[in-house]
Amino acid sequence: MIIDKDGNITIVTQEKASVTELVKKLDVVYNRYKNDNIIVSLTSLQSIALQDVIEFLQISNTHRKSKHSFVIVSDKVNLDEMPDEIVVVPTLQEAYDIIEMEEMERDLGF
């Protein structure tokens, strides 16, 4: 797990371990990044199942309730299968765009 910071955005990149292990590690270090928008990049993994994405659902819901963005980046999932409660995009640039839009919505009170 590699963690980078870009302003108020924390980017978590997973390289080798399973998604389940990543979610457990993210839970452990979550308090350090709970006030940032979070991008989880899974682009280096070979294949990702719907169940892998659902593993992030609890932490995503918690983070979004606290008025911060939580976005998963993967180009190896069927975006039509993803649940509406979690944001999954195919590129890092789209993740930044989603965060920017969500911040504008929060500023406007939506």
N, C-alpha and C positions, 0 to 999 in steps of 0.2 A: 504494500500500500504506500503510495507516494502522495504527499499532501503539499500542495502549492497554494499560495495566497496571492490574490489579485484584487487589491482594494478591499471591498467588503464581500468578496466572493472567495470561497474556499473550494479548490478543485482536488478531488480525491481520485487518484488513478489506480486502478487495479491491474496488476501485471500477471501474476501466476496463480494465486490461491483461488479457491472456489468463491462464488458469490456469497454463500452462507458464512464463510469465514470473514469475508469483507464486512458483512452486516454486523457480525459480532464485534469486530475491531472498531467499527464506526460507532457502535453503541458505547464502547468503553471510552472513546475520546470525544464523544458528542458534546460534552459540556464546554470544551475548548472552542467549538465552532458554532454553538447554538445561536449566536447573534449575527452570523454571516449567512449569506445565500450560499447554498451548497450545490456543486456540480459533481456527480459521480460519473467518471469516464470508464466505460467498460469496453472501449474500442479495441483493446489489445487481446481480449478473450476471443477464442475461436468460435464458440457457439453459446447462445444464451436462450434459455427456454422461458416461457411465460412465468413459470414457477419461480425462476431466479429473480425476475423483476418484482414479483409479488413479495419476495423476501424484504424488499425495501418499503413496503406499504406502511407499516407501523411508524417507522422513523420519519417517513415522508409526511404522513398525516400530522404527527407531532410538530414537525418543523413548520409546516404550512399554517397550522393553527396559531403559531407564535408570530405570524406575519412575515415569514421569510420564504424564499423560493428554494425548492429542492427539485433538481432536474437530473435525469439519468441520460447519458449519451451512449448510444449503441446503434450501429448500423446493421446489426445482425439479428434484429427482432422484427416480427411482423407488427408494425405500428397499429394496425387495425385490431389486433387482439389485445392490446394494452387496456387495462381498466382506466376509466376516466379520472380516478382519484390520484393517479400518478402521472407525472409528466416525463415522457420519453421522446427524445429527438435524435436524429441520426448524426448530427455534427456538433462540434463544440461551439461554432459560431451561432448556431440556432439556440443553443443553451443560453448563451449570453443575450441573445435577442429576447428570449422568453423572460429572463430575469429583468431585463430593461422594461418590457411591457408590464410585468407584474408589479414592479416598483411604481410605475406610473399609475396603475390602477389603485394601488394602496394609497398613493399620494392624493388621488382624487376621491378616495373614500369608497371604492367599489369592493 
